[in-house]
Amino acid sequence: MAPLPFRLHRARPLHRGQSDPDKVQAHHPEIDAALAQAVVWASEAKNLNLMSLYEGRIHRRMERTLKMLKQLQAERKAAFQQAVEEATLLAQCAASQGEPYNIETDFPPEALPPQFAFSLAEIARRAAHNAAWETPKSTSRPPSSPSARLPETFFTRPPLPIFDAPGALQQRPRAQAAEWDRRSFLVVCWDGRSARETS
């Protein structure tokens, strides 16, 4: 987009100078240069047309090349991710059986695809990271499990009524209002084992 305004401004003096550029002497460097360009524009119209045609072809070729590059990069990343997942599963299987895991025996270089440009050390590093990340998630229990629920006493406290009747605001005593405000700002501190109430 940036060269387009420049080309439009340059086309105006070229078009004006096409009428009779040889007979016009402006005795000014910039004007004489514009008139000379007009002469070239008129005499080399075919070559200029070819230049525009070549420019369009080069632009389309660059777009196709960029698209192919992005596709190859996506395929390489997908192959790397698949290799990391396989190495992670094999390492976990070997650890469960108490055996050491050697990535070179499972991923020899001749068995990898030709476009695979990642090293085995990088695969091993990512696999170790994934295994270390999945271990805490597998051992920790979600809060929704039966053994990690809140104590029953947390739910057995009767709620304080806000309204005596629909649409009628209850005039609560000061002590009852303070107790309600305290329960309204109840903070549940959950550490995975118990819950406690802090006023």
C-alpha positions as CSV (number, residue, x, y, z in Angstrom):
1,M,0.0,0.0,0.0
2,A,2.8,2.4,0.7
3,P,4.1,2.7,-2.9
4,L,0.7,3.2,-4.4
5,P,0.3,7.0,-3.5
6,F,3.8,7.6,-4.8
7,R,3.0,6.0,-8.1
8,L,-0.2,8.0,-8.4
9,H,1.6,11.3,-7.8
10,R,4.4,10.3,-10.2
11,A,1.9,9.3,-13.0
12,R,0.5,12.8,-13.1
13,P,3.6,14.6,-14.5
14,L,4.3,11.6,-16.7
15,H,0.8,11.9,-18.3
16,R,1.2,15.7,-18.7
17,G,4.6,15.4,-20.2
18,Q,3.5,12.9,-22.9
19,S,1.9,15.6,-25.1
20,D,5.1,17.1,-26.5
21,P,8.0,16.6,-24.1
22,D,10.8,17.3,-26.6
23,K,9.7,20.8,-27.3
24,V,9.3,21.8,-23.7
25,Q,12.4,23.1,-21.9
26,A,11.7,24.0,-18.3
27,H,15.3,24.5,-17.4
28,H,14.6,22.9,-14.0
29,P,16.1,19.6,-12.9
30,E,13.0,18.1,-11.5
31,I,10.7,19.2,-14.3
32,D,13.2,18.0,-16.9
33,A,13.5,14.7,-15.1
34,A,9.7,14.3,-15.2
35,L,9.6,15.1,-18.9
36,A,12.4,12.5,-19.5
37,Q,10.4,9.9,-17.6
38,A,7.4,10.7,-19.8
39,V,9.5,10.1,-22.9
40,V,10.5,6.7,-21.5
41,W,6.9,6.0,-20.6
42,A,5.8,6.6,-24.2
43,S,8.6,4.8,-25.9
44,E,8.9,1.8,-23.5
45,A,5.3,1.2,-22.8
46,K,5.6,-2.5,-23.6
47,N,8.5,-3.0,-21.3
48,L,6.7,-1.1,-18.5
49,N,3.7,-3.4,-19.0
50,L,6.0,-6.4,-18.7
51,M,7.5,-5.0,-15.5
52,S,4.0,-4.6,-14.0
53,L,3.1,-8.2,-15.1
54,Y,6.3,-9.5,-13.6
55,E,5.6,-7.6,-10.4
56,G,2.2,-9.2,-10.0
57,R,3.6,-12.6,-10.7
58,I,6.3,-12.1,-8.1
59,H,3.8,-10.9,-5.5
60,R,1.6,-14.0,-6.1
61,R,4.6,-16.3,-5.9
62,M,5.6,-14.7,-2.6
63,E,2.0,-15.3,-1.2
64,R,2.1,-19.0,-2.3
65,T,5.6,-19.5,-0.8
66,L,4.6,-17.9,2.5
67,K,1.5,-20.2,2.6
68,M,3.7,-23.3,2.0
69,L,6.1,-22.1,4.7
70,K,3.3,-21.8,7.2
71,Q,2.0,-25.2,6.3
72,L,5.4,-26.8,6.7
73,Q,5.9,-25.1,10.1
74,A,2.5,-26.4,11.3
75,E,3.4,-29.9,10.2
76,R,6.7,-29.8,12.0
77,K,5.1,-28.5,15.2
78,A,2.4,-31.3,15.0
79,A,5.1,-34.0,14.5
80,F,7.1,-32.6,17.4
81,Q,4.1,-32.5,19.7
82,Q,3.2,-36.1,18.7
83,A,6.8,-37.2,19.4
84,V,6.7,-35.5,22.8
85,E,3.4,-37.2,23.8
86,E,4.7,-40.6,22.8
87,A,7.9,-40.0,24.7
88,T,6.0,-38.9,27.7
89,L,3.8,-42.1,27.7
90,L,6.8,-44.3,27.2
91,A,8.7,-42.6,30.0
92,Q,5.7,-43.0,32.4
93,C,5.3,-46.6,31.4
94,A,9.0,-47.3,32.1
95,A,8.8,-45.4,35.5
96,S,5.8,-47.5,36.5
97,Q,7.8,-50.7,35.9
98,G,10.9,-49.3,37.6
99,E,13.0,-49.3,34.5
100,P,15.1,-46.5,33.1
101,Y,13.9,-44.9,29.9
102,N,16.3,-44.3,27.0
103,I,14.8,-42.0,24.3
104,E,17.4,-43.0,21.7
105,T,16.1,-46.6,21.5
106,D,12.5,-45.5,20.9
107,F,13.2,-42.6,18.6
108,P,16.1,-43.5,16.3
109,P,17.0,-40.8,13.8
110,E,16.2,-43.0,10.8
111,A,12.7,-43.6,12.1
112,L,11.8,-39.9,12.3
113,P,10.2,-38.2,9.3
114,P,12.4,-36.2,6.9
115,Q,10.9,-32.8,7.9
116,F,11.6,-33.5,11.6
117,A,14.3,-31.1,12.5
118,F,14.1,-31.3,16.4
119,S,16.7,-33.0,18.4
120,L,16.1,-35.9,20.8
121,A,17.4,-33.8,23.7
122,E,14.6,-31.3,23.1
123,I,12.0,-34.1,22.9
124,A,13.4,-35.6,26.2
125,R,13.3,-32.2,27.9
126,R,9.7,-31.5,26.8
127,A,8.6,-35.0,27.8
128,A,10.2,-34.7,31.3
129,H,8.4,-31.3,31.7
130,N,5.1,-32.8,30.7
131,A,5.6,-35.8,33.1
132,A,6.5,-33.5,35.9
133,W,3.5,-31.3,35.2
134,E,1.0,-34.2,35.0
135,T,2.2,-35.9,38.2
136,P,0.8,-33.3,40.6
137,K,-2.5,-33.2,38.7
138,S,-2.9,-37.0,38.9
139,T,-2.2,-37.1,42.6
140,S,-4.3,-34.1,43.7
141,R,-8.0,-34.6,44.2
142,P,-10.5,-32.0,42.8
143,P,-12.6,-30.2,45.4
144,S,-15.7,-31.9,44.0
145,S,-14.5,-35.4,45.2
146,P,-16.3,-36.8,48.3
147,S,-13.2,-36.7,50.5
148,A,-12.5,-33.1,49.6
149,R,-15.9,-31.6,50.3
150,L,-16.7,-29.0,52.9
151,P,-17.7,-30.2,56.3
152,E,-21.4,-30.8,56.9
153,T,-21.5,-28.2,59.7
154,F,-20.8,-25.6,57.1
155,F,-24.2,-26.2,55.5
156,T,-26.3,-26.9,58.6
157,R,-26.4,-23.3,60.0
158,P,-29.9,-21.9,59.6
159,P,-29.9,-18.8,57.4
160,L,-31.0,-15.5,59.0
161,P,-34.2,-14.2,57.4
162,I,-34.0,-11.0,55.6
163,F,-37.7,-10.4,55.0
164,D,-40.7,-11.1,57.3
165,A,-43.0,-11.1,54.3
166,P,-42.6,-10.6,50.6
167,G,-41.7,-7.0,50.0
168,A,-41.5,-6.1,53.7
169,L,-38.0,-5.4,55.1
170,Q,-37.5,-6.9,58.5
171,Q,-36.4,-4.5,61.3
172,R,-33.6,-6.6,62.7
173,P,-32.0,-6.0,66.1
174,R,-28.5,-4.6,66.1
175,A,-26.9,-7.8,67.3
176,Q,-28.7,-9.9,64.7
177,A,-27.7,-7.4,62.0
178,A,-24.1,-7.6,63.1
179,E,-24.2,-11.4,62.9
180,W,-25.8,-11.3,59.5
181,D,-23.1,-8.9,58.2
182,R,-20.4,-11.2,59.6
183,R,-21.9,-14.2,57.8
184,S,-22.3,-12.1,54.6
185,F,-18.5,-11.6,54.6
186,L,-17.7,-15.2,55.3
187,V,-14.4,-16.2,53.9
188,V,-13.8,-19.9,53.1
189,C,-10.1,-20.8,53.2
190,W,-9.7,-24.0,51.3
191,D,-6.3,-25.8,51.5
192,G,-7.4,-29.2,50.0
193,R,-8.0,-30.8,53.5
194,S,-10.4,-28.6,55.4
195,A,-12.4,-25.4,55.4
196,R,-12.4,-22.8,58.1
197,E,-14.4,-19.6,58.8
198,T,-12.7,-16.4,59.5
199,S,-14.7,-13.4,60.8
